Amino acid sequence: KGFKCRFHTTLLSFSNDEKTGFIIASIRDEISTHEYRIRTKYLLGADGARSQVVKELNLPLAVLPGQ
């Protein structure tokens, strides 16, 4: 569908570029330990309730982690 998915990576940080509207994410590849930055329109966290994205954006959860 036109997007790339990266496995075995850790999101280190992200910020919104106000000029372009893009998200700039700092990522670490856990296999090579190489760190790099990605410019993207969307940031998808599929790591559950303990997601770093959930924490950083302080998103409300209907169920608390561990429930």
PENOR-V898925 format. One record per residue. N is the residue number from 0. RES is the residue in one letter. SS is DSSP state (h for helix, s for strand, l for the rest). PSI is psi as a letter, one per 20 degrees, with the letter a starting at -180 (NA if undefined). NEAR is the number of other C-alpha atoms within 12 Angstrom. Layout:
((N RES SS PSI NEAR) (N RES SS PSI NEAR))
This chain:
((0 K l j 4) (1 G l j 4) (2 F l q 10) (3 K l q 11) (4 C l p 14) (5 R l p 18) (6 F l r 15) (7 H l l 15) (8 T s q 23) (9 T s p 27) (10 L s p 30) (11 L s g 22) (12 S s r 22) (13 F s q 27) (14 S s r 25) (15 N s p 20) (16 D l o 15) (17 E l h 10) (18 K l g 9) (19 T l i 12) (20 G l j 13) (21 F l q 17) (22 I s p 21) (23 I s o 24) (24 A s p 27) (25 S s p 22) (26 I s q 24) (27 R s p 21) (28 D s o 18) (29 E l i 16) (30 I l g 12) (31 S l i 12) (32 T l j 12) (33 H l p 15) (34 E s p 18) (35 Y s r 20) (36 R s q 20) (37 I s p 25) (38 R s p 19) (39 T s q 20) (40 K l h 18) (41 Y l q 19) (42 L l o 28) (43 L l p 20) (44 G l o 23) (45 A l l 17) (46 D l k 17) (47 G l a 17) (48 A l h 20) (49 R l k 20) (50 S l p 22) (51 Q h h 21) (52 V h g 25) (53 V h g 21) (54 K h g 17) (55 E h h 16) (56 L h i 16) (57 N l l 12) (58 L l p 15) (59 P l q 15) (60 L l q 16) (61 A l h 8) (62 V l p 11) (63 L l q 12) (64 P l p 14) (65 G l i 8) (66 Q l NA 9))
